Amino acid sequence: MSDDAPVEPVAADRPVDGPVVVAVDGSAGSDHALEWALTAARLRDAPLRIVHVRQYAMPLADGPYMPAIDHRPDADPVVDRVRAALEGRAQLPPLTVEVMEGTPGRDIPRLGDAARLLVLGSRGRGGFASLLLGSNGIACAREAACPVVVVRPDKELTAGAEPCVVLGLDALSPHAYTIGFAFAEAALRGAVLRVVCAYPGPVLVYTATGDFVTSAEADAATAAQYTELAGEQLAPFQERYPHVRVEREVLPGDAAGLLVDASREAELMVVGRHHSRRSLGRLMGSVTNAVLLHAKGAVAVVPPEPH
């Protein structure tokens, strides 16, 4: 494979020619998601599938108090808006625009079954301004078989700043597919990969006088342990992606807070999802859930491995 060829982490049971899929609903959030998905498809040299999941079917007949109805299967104001936005644009990837009848919270996650990436906005048309992540985004992040990118529009990168992808690394429970996805994304974008690994700190020790005090020695030992673990987990991917510059940060404190802060200067934040599918907390974990709710810009939630 040449250095210029797109490289993505692909498991044996994933369709290597799967499209990038973006869900649209006519909202400003889905407009941002569409633009992000267009770039992702071009970077991967992949087709783009644009889907509007329409919750309510069109009426079967014209009524006396309703305008004339266009009964074509793809007749929909949302897809008409998408087609108008894309008309005449150059360098578009091969794409399709579709309308599906169904329930967005149930059917949008299923779009990931045959996709290499599923993209959607952080809020739909029915979302409140204060709600940073809608129910469809939560459903996709916890259930979709492929990596899910939730795109938030309130992102302004510093002019002239070097492109940056941030990986939230859990040193005690790493997911190889998540790490590989972050490296591949950094390679595709020509970005530096900033790896943020949190450890519990500052370390407290119990003294003979009955007090808890911070221990610099214990803190340093914990930091060294996590640094070694992070290095071991990243080494195979650094060998595979020698052109990706890695900045590793092993820091004490709350992982979610550190990642949210790091997201302010990132083109993309990458976090992992747990194996279990029994409850929301187990599906995504508190850190991933907090990052989805509070991080700036685009967040990729990557399953431990493709289903």
C-alpha positions in Angstrom: 0.0 0.0 0.0 1.3 3.4 -0.9 1.8 6.2 1.6 -1.0 8.2 -0.1 -3.6 5.4 0.1 -6.3 5.8 2.7 -5.7 3.5 5.7 -8.5 2.5 8.0 -8.8 -0.1 10.8 -10.9 -2.8 9.2 -11.8 -6.1 10.9 -12.2 -9.3 8.9 -16.0 -9.2 9.1 -16.4 -5.5 8.1 -17.3 -4.6 4.5 -14.2 -2.7 3.3 -16.3 -0.9 0.6 -19.0 0.2 3.1 -20.2 3.8 2.7 -20.0 6.7 5.0 -23.7 7.2 6.2 -25.1 10.5 7.4 -28.5 10.9 8.9 -30.3 14.2 8.0 -33.5 15.7 9.3 -33.5 19.3 7.9 -32.1 20.8 11.1 -29.0 23.1 11.2 -27.3 20.3 13.2 -27.8 17.8 10.4 -26.4 20.4 7.9 -23.2 20.5 9.8 -23.2 16.7 10.0 -23.6 16.5 6.2 -20.6 18.7 5.6 -18.5 16.7 8.0 -19.6 13.4 6.3 -18.8 14.8 2.9 -15.2 15.5 4.0 -15.0 12.0 5.7 -16.1 10.3 2.5 -13.6 12.2 0.4 -10.8 11.4 2.8 -11.6 7.7 2.6 -12.4 7.7 -1.1 -15.7 6.2 -0.1 -19.3 6.6 -1.3 -21.7 8.7 0.9 -25.2 7.5 1.7 -27.5 10.3 2.9 -30.6 9.1 4.7 -33.6 10.8 6.1 -35.6 8.5 8.4 -39.1 9.9 8.2 -41.1 9.0 11.3 -44.6 9.6 9.9 -45.8 8.2 6.6 -47.2 10.6 4.0 -51.0 10.7 3.8 -52.5 8.2 1.4 -54.8 10.7 -0.3 -55.2 14.5 -0.8 -57.6 16.1 1.6 -59.8 19.2 1.2 -57.6 21.2 3.7 -54.2 19.9 2.6 -52.0 21.0 -0.2 -51.4 18.6 -3.1 -49.2 15.7 -2.1 -46.3 14.4 -4.0 -46.4 10.6 -3.5 -43.1 9.7 -5.0 -41.1 7.5 -2.6 -38.2 10.0 -2.4 -40.4 13.1 -2.3 -39.6 14.9 0.9 -38.7 18.5 1.8 -35.6 17.3 3.8 -34.0 15.5 0.9 -35.1 18.3 -1.5 -33.1 20.7 0.8 -30.1 18.3 0.7 -30.2 18.1 -3.1 -30.4 21.9 -3.4 -27.4 22.3 -1.1 -25.3 19.9 -3.1 -26.4 21.0 -6.6 -23.5 22.2 -8.7 -20.8 21.5 -6.1 -17.5 20.1 -7.3 -15.5 17.2 -6.0 -18.5 15.4 -4.5 -18.0 11.7 -3.6 -20.3 9.2 -5.2 -23.5 9.6 -3.2 -27.1 8.6 -2.8 -30.0 10.4 -1.1 -32.8 8.3 0.4 -36.0 8.5 2.4 -36.9 5.8 4.9 -40.1 5.3 6.8 -39.5 4.4 10.4 -38.5 5.5 13.9 -35.3 7.5 14.0 -34.1 6.3 17.4 -34.5 2.7 16.3 -33.7 2.8 12.6 -30.8 5.3 12.4 -28.5 3.0 14.5 -29.3 0.1 12.2 -27.8 2.2 9.3 -24.4 1.4 10.8 -24.8 -2.3 10.1 -23.3 -2.0 6.6 -21.4 1.3 7.1 -17.8 2.1 7.8 -18.9 5.3 9.6 -22.2 6.7 10.8 -22.5 10.5 11.1 -25.3 12.7 12.6 -25.8 16.0 14.2 -25.9 16.7 18.0 -29.5 18.0 17.9 -32.4 17.4 15.7 -35.3 19.6 14.8 -37.2 18.7 18.0 -34.3 19.4 20.4 -34.2 22.2 22.9 -31.4 24.7 22.6 -30.0 23.6 26.0 -29.9 19.9 25.1 -26.4 19.2 23.8 -27.2 15.7 22.6 -30.5 14.4 21.3 -31.9 11.0 21.9 -31.0 9.8 18.4 -27.4 10.6 19.1 -27.4 8.7 22.3 -29.1 5.7 20.7 -26.6 5.6 17.8 -23.6 6.0 20.1 -24.6 3.1 22.3 -26.0 0.7 19.7 -24.6 1.2 16.2 -22.2 -1.5 14.9 -19.8 0.9 13.4 -18.0 4.0 14.7 -20.5 6.9 15.2 -19.5 10.6 14.9 -21.7 13.2 16.5 -21.1 16.6 15.1 -21.7 19.7 17.1 -21.8 23.1 15.3 -20.4 25.3 18.1 -16.7 24.7 17.2 -14.2 27.3 16.2 -10.6 26.1 15.8 -7.8 28.6 16.3 -6.7 30.0 13.0 -3.5 28.5 11.8 -3.5 25.8 14.4 -2.1 22.4 13.5 -4.9 19.8 12.9 -5.3 17.6 16.0 -7.2 14.4 16.7 -7.6 13.6 20.5 -7.8 10.0 21.7 -9.1 9.3 25.2 -7.0 6.3 26.3 -8.1 4.1 29.2 -4.8 2.6 30.2 -6.4 -0.1 32.4 -9.0 -1.2 29.8 -7.8 -0.3 26.3 -9.7 -1.0 23.1 -7.4 -1.8 20.2 -10.0 -0.9 17.6 -10.5 2.5 19.2 -6.8 3.2 19.2 -6.5 2.1 15.6 -9.4 4.3 14.6 -7.8 7.4 16.1 -4.4 6.7 14.4 -6.1 6.1 11.1 -8.1 9.3 11.4 -5.0 11.3 12.3 -3.3 9.8 9.2 -6.1 10.6 6.9 -6.3 14.2 8.1 -2.5 14.8 8.4 -3.1 15.7 12.0 -1.1 15.3 15.2 -2.6 12.6 17.5 -2.9 13.9 21.1 -3.4 11.0 23.5 -4.9 11.9 26.8 -4.6 9.2 29.6 -5.9 10.1 33.0 -4.9 8.4 36.3 -6.5 8.9 39.7 -4.7 11.7 41.5 -3.4 13.4 43.3 -2.5 10.3 45.4 -3.4 10.6 49.1 -1.7 8.7 51.9 -2.9 8.2 55.5 -0.4 9.6 58.0 0.3 8.5 61.6 -1.6 11.6 62.9 -4.8 10.5 61.1 -4.6 12.9 58.2 -4.7 12.4 54.5 -2.0 14.2 52.6 -0.8 14.2 49.1 2.3 12.0 48.4 4.5 13.2 45.6 6.4 9.9 45.6 3.2 7.8 45.3 1.8 10.2 42.6 5.0 9.9 40.6 4.9 6.1 40.8 1.3 6.0 39.6 2.1 8.3 36.8 5.0 6.2 35.7 2.9 3.0 35.8 0.2 4.6 33.5 2.8 6.1 31.3 4.4 2.6 30.8 1.0 1.0 30.1 0.1 3.7 27.6 3.4 3.3 25.8 2.8 -0.4 25.5 -0.7 0.0 24.1 0.3 2.7 21.6 3.6 1.1 20.3 2.0 -1.3 17.7 0.1 1.5 16.1 3.0 3.9 16.1 4.8 1.2 14.1 1.9 0.9 11.6 1.5 4.7 11.3 5.1 6.1 11.5 4.1 9.4 9.9 1.6 10.2 12.6 3.1 12.5 15.3 1.9 11.4 18.7 1.8 13.7 21.8 1.1 11.7 24.9 -0.2 13.2 28.0 -0.6 11.2 31.2 -2.4 13.5 33.7 -3.9 13.2 37.2 -7.6 13.9 37.6 -11.0 13.3 36.1 -10.8 11.7 32.6 -14.0 13.3 31.4 -13.0 16.8 32.4 -9.5 16.4 30.8 -11.0 15.2 27.6 -13.6 17.9 27.4 -10.9 20.5 27.9 -8.8 18.8 25.2 -11.7 18.8 22.7 -11.6 22.6 22.4 -8.6 22.4 20.1 -9.4 19.2 18.3 -10.9 18.4 14.9 -12.1 15.2 16.3 -12.4 13.6 19.8 -12.2 9.7 19.8 -13.5 7.7 22.7 -14.4 4.0 23.1 -17.5 2.2 24.0 -17.8 -0.9 26.2 -18.8 -4.4 25.2 -22.0 -4.7 27.3 -25.3 -3.7 25.7 -27.5 -4.0 28.8 -27.8 -0.4 30.0 -26.8 3.1 29.0 -24.1 3.3 31.7 -22.5 0.0 30.7 -22.9 0.7 27.0 -20.9 3.9 26.9 -19.5 4.4 30.4 -19.6 7.6 32.4 -16.6 9.1 30.7 -17.9 8.5 27.1 -21.3 9.8 28.1 -19.9 13.0 29.6 -17.7 13.6 26.6 -20.7 13.2 24.3 -22.7 15.7 26.4 -20.1 18.4 26.9 -17.2 18.1 24.4 -16.8 20.7 21.6 -16.9 19.8 18.0 -17.1 16.3 16.6 -16.9 13.2 18.8 -16.3 9.7 17.5 -17.6 6.8 19.7 -15.9 3.6 18.6 -17.2 0.1 19.5 -14.6 -2.3 20.9 -14.8 -4.2 17.6 -17.2 -4.1 14.7 -20.2 -6.4 15.1 
